[in-house]
Amino acid sequence: MTGGPTSGELPDLVPPMQAASVAGDPPVGPDWVVEVAWTGHRCIAYVQPGRRVRLLSGGNNSMSAAYPELSEPLLRRSPPGGMVLDGTLVARGEEHAVRPRLLKRRSARHRPSDETIRRIPVDFQVADLLWLDGHSTTDLHYADRRALLDGLGFASPPVWTTSPLPATELDTMLAIADQKGAEGLHARHLRGRYHPGGRSRFWLRVPIRRTRQVLVGGWTPADPRRPDTVGTLLLGVPVGGGLHYVGRVGVSLEQRRQLAAELVARRLAKRPFSGEVPADAGRHASWAAPELVGLVEFTGWIGGGRMRRPHWRGLLAPSAVQQAGWARPPEPVIETPAPELAPPVEPAVAMSPGPASSGPAAPEPVAAEPGAGEPAAAGQVVQARRLEQHFFYNSLNTIAALIRTDPMRARELLFGFADLSRVADLPGTSTLGRELDAVRGYLQLEQARFGERLRVEVDVESGVEPVPVSAMQVLDVVRSAVQQEIEPLPDGGTLALVARRTAAGCAITVTAGERAPTTLLLAAPPD
């Protein structure tokens, strides 16, 4: 290996390099790649076969005891001379919302029990290689370091390699990162070297600047002796029928005068927020009826569902308010198994496996299995989140691999993945047409990964597209069929989806391999 010192002992310390902040427009040239920068703990892993694995934080503090489950997969892939890896520890299950609080609760336990490891799984996402088999790699170009890293074969939990994509897809990657709740992207130049403890213009952090709707639920005065003046706005968003506090934001002098009259006219004696408001924000606060809608730009979320670095963009006219435009705080973390907190099964829609329908008539409903309609166990929720995270990384790894051999198909899959992400993140009710678009996007990605092992037959009768359906309801059935009935088989199998109109709406029948068909009955809206 060239570009580094001669063979030797694994170094005790390689100070981690830091990404520089992007100045101006982010890079989009052919020599740049981008990847999602997930919120987590920076980790440098020192792997010495036959001896030990050391995990150090970005500040060079030991984290080895907190994540014992990472030692075996790291040692198994290490060459005899050891390796040093640079990456990020993330709480598994971040596909729909970043969960730094979940990771914090795991890392706070110095020596976790087996139950804690199972309940709060953590993945090590490896982004760079600093030492390999007795040689430093820091002087190599990033493209060469990355090729060596990919050759180590970290492709399954709990240790993954990240999936950089060409910077020409920057806008699509920014949209994906925005939907997934990440705070930004990392942009790396293919010829960039690793500078231990330093920064370089060849490794940049590109922030996500989100602009979302919020409600103004109160204000703190510029001068506590003059309560009708405005200093900062107290912001909230509608969540579960209440107003969830998401932070406060300063406003310009001109905006203060405009907002003061509007807020004083809406003054309330009691706070409108359904949850707690931090003491420092509520100390001198005046409350207001949450009727004013504004736009806020922010970069992400911090603990408790607060906006990170919010910037007030101004009020919105009532006619400009969009139902899909509200800021969406991260989902609350389930700390202990608590069945009452898990989402219930919908027995009125989810049917037990039954015979396939060969015509427009709906199959007869089958009695629910024992326990149908009861809340899912917390372990099931964690397992569902694992599948989401695995699918996310499998998809990006598939797209990244195709870039070298079939760039046009990789681009098509990337756009399909972005569309699938948007549909998957929709709250509440969708339409069958939109849901089937998500199903097709998912199957396209899985066919790229499985090749001839996954065969697909989709037969949709015209006119069923407007039928309402819970978001991801059909997609979840299709994914379960692929993952449980086709993926484990060496020769794979065929997944068939049939959608037929019924007198009440629509019947969806999904068949995979030897599995008995699963049917969903969907009711059309009244005329």
C-alpha positions, 0 to 999 in steps of 0.5 A, spaced: 500 500 500 502 506 498 501 513 500 502 512 508 508 510 512 511 503 512 507 497 516 507 498 524 503 497 530 496 500 530 496 507 532 494 509 539 490 515 537 488 518 530 485 525 532 479 525 528 478 530 522 472 535 522 468 537 516 469 544 514 462 549 513 460 550 506 461 557 504 456 559 498 453 554 494 455 546 495 459 543 490 456 539 485 462 537 480 464 530 478 469 529 483 465 530 489 460 525 492 455 526 498 452 522 503 447 523 509 450 526 515 446 523 521 445 525 528 449 521 532 456 520 536 462 520 532 466 514 533 473 512 531 474 504 532 481 501 533 481 494 531 486 489 533 485 482 532 487 477 538 487 483 542 481 488 543 477 493 540 477 500 542 471 505 541 473 513 542 469 519 541 470 525 537 473 528 544 478 521 545 473 519 550 472 511 551 466 508 549 468 501 548 464 498 554 457 502 552 457 498 545 460 491 546 456 488 541 460 492 536 466 488 537 465 481 534 463 484 527 469 489 527 474 483 529 471 478 524 472 483 518 479 486 520 485 484 517 491 481 521 494 488 522 488 491 524 484 497 522 482 504 524 475 506 522 472 513 522 464 513 523 458 515 527 454 511 532 446 512 531 440 509 534 437 504 529 430 506 527 431 513 524 428 512 517 422 517 519 425 521 525 432 522 527 432 520 535 438 523 538 435 522 545 434 515 544 442 514 543 443 518 549 439 514 553 443 508 551 450 511 551 448 513 558 449 506 561 456 505 561 455 497 561 448 495 558 445 489 559 443 484 554 436 487 555 438 494 554 442 492 547 436 489 545 431 494 546 435 500 544 439 497 538 445 502 535 449 501 529 456 504 527 456 507 520 463 507 517 464 513 513 472 512 512 478 508 513 484 511 517 489 505 518 489 498 514 493 492 516 499 495 518 499 501 514 496 508 515 491 510 509 490 518 511 495 520 505 491 516 500 485 520 496 478 519 499 476 515 493 482 510 494 480 509 502 473 508 500 475 503 495 479 499 501 473 500 506 468 497 501 472 491 500 472 490 508 464 488 506 461 491 512 454 491 509 449 488 515 447 491 522 450 493 527 456 495 522 455 498 515 459 502 510 455 509 508 453 510 501 456 516 498 452 518 491 455 523 486 454 530 488 450 531 481 444 528 485 445 533 491 438 536 490 435 529 491 439 527 497 437 534 500 430 532 499 431 525 502 435 528 508 430 533 509 424 527 509 428 523 514 430 528 519 437 529 518 441 535 519 445 535 513 449 532 508 457 531 508 460 532 501 467 529 500 472 530 494 474 524 491 482 526 491 481 529 498 486 526 504 485 525 511 487 531 515 488 528 523 485 533 527 484 538 522 479 541 517 480 541 509 476 544 503 475 537 501 470 535 506 464 539 507 458 539 511 452 542 507 446 543 512 439 542 511 435 549 511 428 547 513 422 552 512 415 550 515 409 552 518 408 554 525 403 557 530 404 563 535 402 561 542 405 567 545 411 572 546 416 574 551 417 582 552 423 585 549 422 589 556 419 585 562 416 592 565 413 593 558 409 586 557 406 589 550 412 589 547 415 583 543 422 580 544 421 573 542 415 569 539 413 562 542 412 557 537 408 551 537 405 546 532 398 542 532 400 535 534 394 530 536 389 535 537 393 539 542 399 545 541 406 542 541 411 547 543 417 547 539 421 553 541 422 560 541 425 565 535 427 572 535 424 577 530 427 584 527 425 591 530 420 592 524 417 585 525 416 586 533 411 592 531 407 589 526 406 583 531 405 586 537 398 589 535 396 582 532 398 578 539 395 583 544 389 583 540 389 575 541 392 575 549 389 569 553 390 568 560 392 561 560 397 558 556 395 554 549 400 549 549 398 542 551 405 540 554 410 543 558 414 550 556 421 551 559 421 555 565 426 560 561 421 561 556 415 562 560 418 566 565 415 573 563 411 570 557 404 572 555 400 567 551 396 568 545 390 564 541 394 560 536 391 563 530 397 567 527 401 562 522 408 563 520 414 560 517 420 558 520 427 556 517 431 551 522 436 546 521 433 540 525 431 538 532 434 537 539 431 534 545 424 534 547 422 536 540 425 543 539 427 547 533 435 547 532 437 554 530 430 557 528 430 563 524 423 567 523 421 568 516 414 572 517 407 571 517 403 567 512 396 569 509 390 564 511 390 562 504 397 560 504 397 555 509 398 548 507 396 542 511 402 538 509 406 544 511 407 544 518 413 542 522 413 535 524 417 534 531 420 527 532 416 521 534 417 520 542 421 515 544 418 509 547 423 508 553 420 501 556 416 496 553 409 499 554 403 496 550 399 502 550 403 506 547 404 502 541 400 503 535 394 498 534 392 494 529 386 496 525 382 490 525 376 493 520 381 493 514 387 488 516 384 481 514 386 474 515 389 470 510 384 468 505 383 465 498 385 469 492 379 473 489 378 471 481 373 477 480 371 483 482 367 481 488 370 481 495 372 475 498 368 473 505 371 476 511 375 471 515 374 472 523 380 476 526 386 472 529 386 471 537 389 478 539 387 482 533 386 489 535 390 489 541 396 493 541 403 491 538 408 489 543 414 494 544 419 489 541 414 489 535 415 496 534 423 496 535 423 490 530 419 494 525 424 500 526 429 495 524 426 493 518 425 501 516 433 502 517 435 496 513 431 498 507 434 505 507 441 503 507 440 497 503 436 501 498 442 506 498 447 501 497 444 498 491 443 505 488 451 506 489 453 500 486 449 501 480 452 508 479 458 504 476 455 499 472 448 502 470 448 510 472 441 511 468 438 506 472 441 508 478 438 515 477 431 512 476 432 508 482 434 514 486 428 518 484 423 513 485 426 512 492 425 519 494 418 519 491 417 512 496 420 516 502 415 522 501 409 517 500 412 513 506 412 519 511 405 522 509 401 522 516 394 519 516 390 517 510 392 517 503 389 514 496 390 507 493 393 510 487 399 514 491 400 508 495 400 503 489 406 508 486 409 507 493 409 499 492 411 500 485 417 504 487 419 499 493 418 493 488 423 496 483 428 497 488 428 490 491 428 487 484 434 491 483 437 488 489 434 481 488 435 480 481 431 474 478 430 472 485 424 477 485 418 476 480 413 481 480 406 481 477 401 487 479 394 487 476 390 493 478 383 494 475 382 502 473 378 506 477 380 504 484 386 509 485 381 514 489 379 509 494 382 512 501 387 508 505 391 509 511 398 511 509 403 505 508 397 500 509 398 496 503 406 497 502 407 494 509 403 488 507 407 487 500 414 488 504 412 483 509 411 478 504 417 480 500 421 479 507 418 473 510 416 469 504 421 471 498 428 473 501 429 467 505 428 462 499 435 461 495 431 461 488 426 467 491 419 467 488 413 471 485 409 476 489 402 478 486 398 484 487 391 484 485 386 490 486 379 489 484 373 494 485 367 491 490 361 494 491 363 497 498 370 500 495 376 495 493 379 489 495 387 488 495 390 481 494 397 480 496 400 473 494 408 471 495 411 464 494 407 459 498 404 464 502 396 464 503 393 470 500 392 476 504 386 481 503 385 488 505 378 491 504 378 498 503 371 502 503 370 508 498 368 514 500 360 516 500 358 520 494 
